[in-house]
Amino acid sequence: MLHSKEPRGRGALGACSSCETTDKRPMTVFASKSLQEHFVRGLLGAAFLYAAYQLGAPGQSWLALGGAIAFLGLSLWALRGCPVCWSIGLINTVSGILHRKSASPDA
């Protein structure tokens, strides 16, 4: 039996027929699996940014400046980029959760 090469799109109920609704992976690089995970990443990123700001204040030693650069790198890792990237990820996370809810057979 041959499989038809129909273009994937929206089904009769408006649910996306091109994705797996049971898949819990994020939809983009910036998104997280859950809102809790995303907010934890945001809090960590904000804490690391604050630590970098405090260590990089004028009058600090060169060693403190190295620590500030390290905390800045950690904040970029936790936020998956800059704070704007984190915000885009928040929107993508919420969108993915709503998409999975609307496409699930229980909804």
N, C-alpha and C positions, 0 to 999 in steps of 0.2 A: 504494500500500500504506500503510495506516495504522499508525502506531507505537502500541504499547500504553502506557498510562500506569501501568505497574507501580510500586509503591513501591520505592525503592532500599533495599537492606539487605545482609545477608550472604548470600553464595552457598553452594553445597553444601559447599565446602571451608573455609568460615569466613572467606574473604577478603572485604574490603569491596568491593562492586560499584559503589559510588557515586563512587569516586575513580579517577584515572588513576595507575597505578603507575609510569609512565615520567616523571612530573612530579617534578622535583628541588626544587621550591619548598618552603619550610617550611610546616608545617601551621598555625601560629599566628604572631602578630606577634612573639612572644618567641623562637621557635625559630630556629635557623640551618640552613644547608644541610648542614653537616657538623660532627662533633665538634671537629675541628681549628679550624674557624672560631669555634666557640662558646668554646673554651678560650682562643683568642687574644683574643677580646673580653673574657673574664673577666680575663686577665692585664693587659690595657690598663686596664680599669676599676679593678682593684686598684691599679695603679701610679698612676693619676690620683687615686684617693682618698687614697693615701699622700702624694702631693705636696700635695694640698689640705690635708691634716691638718698637714703640716710648715710650710706657708706661713701657715696660720691660727693658729699657736701664739701664746700671749700674749706681748706685747712686740714683735711685728713691726710694721712700718710699714703705713700705709694702702694703699700700693702692693702690698705682699705680700698683704694681705687681698683686694685685687682679683684677684690671681693665684690665690688660693685659691678664690675664687668661680668663676673661669674653669676651673680644674682640676676643680672639683666638677661643673660643667656637662659637661665632657668625659667624666667618669666616668659620668654619667647617660646620655650618648649611647652610650658603649661598652657599658655593661651593659644598655642598652635599658630603663632604669628603675633601680630600686634593686637591691641584691644578691638580694633575694627574687625579683624579676622575672627576674633572670639564672638563678636556680635553677629556676624554673618553666620557663624556656626550655630549660634542660638536659634536664629531664624530657621536654618536648615534642620536643626534637631526637632523643633516644634512642628515644622512642616512634615518631616518624616513620620513623627508620631501620629499626626492627624491623617496622613496618607495611609499608614498601616491600619488605623482604626476604621477608616472609611472603606478600605478594601477587604477587611476581614469578614468572613461569612457570619460572624456573631453580631455584627453591627446592624 
